[in-house]
Amino acid sequence: MTVTSRDNWTFGAQIATAIGMFLVTLGILFIATLTYLDREDKEFRNEVRSELKEMRTEFVALRTEFSSMRSEIHDINTRLGRVEGYLRVSGGD
């Protein structure tokens, strides 16, 4: 059995330190990537929310307009019904 020299222990410590620093660097890069992606994700979510808000506003405006048109059509149909009734009564004379 050979006795490990002090140089071997030093070299091993240097390798362990290098691997540790590499892992710490990877961890920092991973955290930085997650932070960046989260920020980009927040911007995207805010953009989608504002688009949905605009679409909702447009939808409400269209619904109001359709309701108004439906009311106008109902009024026209009511007046046409009265005119038809008047013409039937007048035509019978």
Sequence and secondary structure as in RCSB ss.txt:
>XXXX:A:sequence
MTVTSRDNWTFGAQIATAIGMFLVTLGILFIATLTYLDREDKEFRNEVRSELKEMRTEFVALRTEFSSMRSEIHD
INTRLGRVEGYLRVSGGD
>XXXX:A:secstr
     HHHHHHHHHHHHHHHHHHHHHHHHHHHHHHHHHHHHHHHHHHHHHHHHHHHHHHHHHHHHHHHHHHHHHH
HHHHHHHHHHHHHHHHH 
